[in-house]
């Protein structure tokens, strides 16, 4: 991921309409927002060209393949026990193709997280899985690694479908799968979502496609048109399964499953599972292996505060937070699309660069905002709950609920945008008198503690460099575990 830019404001990127979600204000001098961030805070999959021919079918016997890898900078940030409390397995323990291991290591993934340890060997065996794990603990890798391992390049049909609830998540998962499989010698991955040109998808499916990452409505449309032939598809993954089994999608999911062969494997992954999952599981899954790594619901690395304000004080409070916090990147949530645009305009008037994104924007603009924010071109993003599902931006260390959510499930997914993969993060909630009872209810349901905001917030709670460890230090892993158990 590119380092977030903090220099003087640039003109609006590429698009001239305010509707594109990219608003830029004068960058304020002073405060903590003007700092330069180290690359260690924002590890990402490298986009280098590998020295290994990607269509060569892999490594010749006897080659020292690890010397050929182009690894990203080592992530020296402290991690909590959410991702370090493992059995000590290595990716090489799962008898994966060497070419897939190369993609894994070049992503910067050094060892399996707990959900990956539990899930990968079971998924490789072909068994159905119902897996529950916290946001940001490696669920995507838990299903993409066994899925890619099982793709047979000699077969030119669709072998796997990954269902996701939002377009942004579809693009993110497809990028990860392409990166993981880039040495496999020709795995063809396609993302298809609503809001994009249907004719382009039809033309793409006229060629070989092994893996489809899709939102439910679009893939069902392609199946019913006879373009996406899934009668030989062996694996179906449902990421953010609780959302996919909500009233918005469950009828579409049932229809899609009706086109799959009876011998298919179904993998369900989510942080929360409502009662509706039980009904779906008994109907469509065969003796599923159940994984539950949710002894507690909230991530250990996220510190939660609330600020008690009136509605009219919210913007002033937000301005104060911007001036006092050391924000790497922040995501700010509102409860409606109208409030998203109004707040983004206010933030720009205060002098801070700001993007915004919501479901009513044109897909072209949504894609651009998501891509540019992910690459660090802007520090602050205002959005609706569209952005709560699975979106993984490692640089985000602060989440602000400008409008407090109505449900514990939404709150959990929102604050899970920071503190990704065991790192540190801050969640700040602006609470009005109308939100008081809801705050208490959510605390009780999640068995968590949301404290009153102090006059000064300790930077060691959410700023990565306060906990960076020496990659050559043998005690680094021990210190990681200490943070999670403290």
Rosetta blueprint (number, residue, H / E / L):
1 X L
2 X L
3 X L
4 X L
5 X L
6 X L
7 X L
8 X L
9 X L
10 X L
11 X L
12 X L
13 X L
14 X L
15 X L
16 X L
17 X L
18 X H
19 X H
20 X H
21 X L
22 X E
23 X E
24 X L
25 X L
26 X L
27 X L
28 X L
29 X L
30 X L
31 X L
32 X L
33 X L
34 X L
35 X L
36 X L
37 X L
38 X L
39 X H
40 X H
41 X H
42 X L
43 X L
44 X L
45 X L
46 X L
47 X L
48 X L
49 X L
50 X L
51 X L
52 X L
53 X L
54 X L
55 X L
56 X L
57 X L
58 X L
59 X L
60 X L
61 X L
62 X L
63 X L
64 X L
65 X H
66 X H
67 X H
68 X H
69 X L
70 X L
71 X L
72 X L
73 X L
74 X L
75 X L
76 X L
77 X L
78 X L
79 X L
80 X L
81 X H
82 X H
83 X H
84 X H
85 X L
86 X L
87 X L
88 X L
89 X L
90 X L
91 X H
92 X H
93 X H
94 X H
95 X L
96 X L
97 X L
98 X H
99 X H
100 X H
101 X H
102 X H
103 X H
104 X H
105 X H
106 X H
107 X L
108 X L
109 X L
110 X L
111 X L
112 X L
113 X L
114 X H
115 X H
116 X H
117 X H
118 X H
119 X H
120 X H
121 X H
122 X H
123 X H
124 X H
125 X L
126 X L
127 X L
128 X L
129 X E
130 X E
131 X E
132 X E
133 X L
134 X L
135 X L
136 X L
137 X L
138 X L
139 X H
140 X H
141 X H
142 X H
143 X H
144 X H
145 X H
146 X H
147 X H
148 X H
149 X H
150 X L
151 X L
152 X L
153 X L
154 X L
155 X L
156 X L
157 X L
158 X L
159 X L
160 X E
161 X E
162 X E
163 X E
164 X L
165 X L
166 X L
167 X H
168 X H
169 X H
170 X H
171 X H
172 X H
173 X H
174 X H
175 X H
176 X H
177 X H
178 X H
179 X H
180 X H
181 X L
182 X L
183 X L
184 X L
185 X L
186 X L
187 X L
188 X L
189 X E
190 X E
191 X E
192 X E
193 X L
194 X L
195 X L
196 X L
197 X L
198 X H
199 X H
200 X H
201 X H
202 X H
203 X H
204 X H
205 X H
206 X L
207 X L
208 X L
209 X L
210 X L
211 X E
212 X E
213 X E
214 X E
215 X L
216 X H
217 X H
218 X H
219 X H
220 X H
221 X H
222 X H
223 X H
224 X H
225 X L
226 X L
227 X L
228 X L
229 X L
230 X L
231 X L
232 X L
233 X L
234 X L
235 X E
236 X E
237 X E
238 X E
239 X E
240 X L
241 X H
242 X H
243 X H
244 X H
245 X L
246 X L
247 X L
248 X L
249 X L
250 X H
251 X H
252 X H
253 X H
254 X H
255 X H
256 X H
257 X H
258 X H
259 X L
260 X L
261 X L
262 X L
263 X L
264 X L
265 X E
266 X E
267 X E
268 X E
269 X E
270 X E
271 X L
272 X L
273 X L
274 X L
275 X L
276 X H
277 X H
278 X H
279 X H
280 X H
281 X H
282 X H
283 X H
284 X H
285 X L
286 X L
287 X L
288 X L
289 X E
290 X E
291 X E
292 X E
293 X L
294 X L
295 X L
296 X L
297 X L
298 X L
299 X L
300 X L
301 X L
302 X E
303 X E
304 X E
305 X E
306 X E
307 X E
308 X E
309 X L
310 X L
311 X H
312 X H
313 X H
314 X H
315 X H
316 X H
317 X H
318 X H
319 X H
320 X H
321 X H
322 X H
323 X H
324 X H
325 X L
326 X L
327 X L
328 X L
329 X E
330 X E
331 X E
332 X E
333 X E
334 X L
335 X L
336 X L
337 X H
338 X H
339 X H
340 X H
341 X H
342 X H
343 X H
344 X H
345 X H
346 X H
347 X H
348 X H
349 X H
350 X H
351 X L
352 X L
353 X L
354 X E
355 X E
356 X E
357 X E
358 X L
359 X L
360 X L
361 X L
362 X L
363 X H
364 X H
365 X H
366 X H
367 X H
368 X H
369 X H
370 X H
371 X H
372 X H
373 X H
374 X H
375 X L
376 X L
377 X L
378 X L
379 X L
380 X E
381 X E
382 X E
383 X E
384 X L
385 X H
386 X H
387 X H
388 X H
389 X L
390 X L
391 X L
392 X L
393 X L
394 X L
395 X L
396 X E
397 X E
398 X E
399 X E
400 X E
401 X E
402 X L
403 X L
404 X L
405 X L
406 X L
407 X L
408 X H
409 X H
410 X H
411 X H
412 X H
413 X H
414 X H
415 X H
416 X L
417 X L
418 X L
419 X L
420 X H
421 X H
422 X H
423 X L
424 X L
425 X E
426 X E
427 X E
428 X E
429 X E
430 X E
431 X E
432 X L
433 X H
434 X H
435 X H
436 X H
437 X H
438 X H
439 X H
440 X H
441 X H
442 X H
443 X H
444 X H
445 X H
446 X H
447 X L
448 X L
449 X L
450 X L
451 X E
452 X E
453 X L
454 X L
455 X L
456 X L
457 X L
458 X L
459 X H
460 X H
461 X H
462 X L
463 X L
464 X H
465 X H
466 X H
467 X L
468 X L
469 X L
470 X L
471 X L
472 X L
473 X L
474 X L
475 X L
476 X H
477 X H
478 X H
479 X H
480 X H
481 X H
482 X H
483 X H
484 X H
485 X H
486 X L
